[in-house]
Amino acid sequence: MEALMRMVLTEANVRCHHAAFLGKPEQKICRGARNFQLQVFYTLGVLKSPIDQCWADTLTAICKPGS
C-alpha cells in the first residue's frame, strides 16, 4: 500500500482493477487512488477542495500557455 501511495503522488495513476475482474479493459483510473491524491493535494493547499472538478480546474490553470 505504501508503494502504491508513493507512486500515485510521484509517478502516475494506476488503472482500476475492478474492470479486469469482469473481463473488461482497464481504462479508468483507480477511484481509491484518485481520492487519496485529492486529499493529499487539498491538505497541501494545492487544491481548494478535494473534489474532481477542483482537480480539473487546477490542472487547466497550471497547464495554460504562459503560466
Secondary structure, 3 states (H helix, E strand, C coil): CHHHHHHHHHCCCCECCHHHHCCCCCCCECHHHHHHHHHHHHHCCCCCCCCHHHHHHHHHHHCCCCC
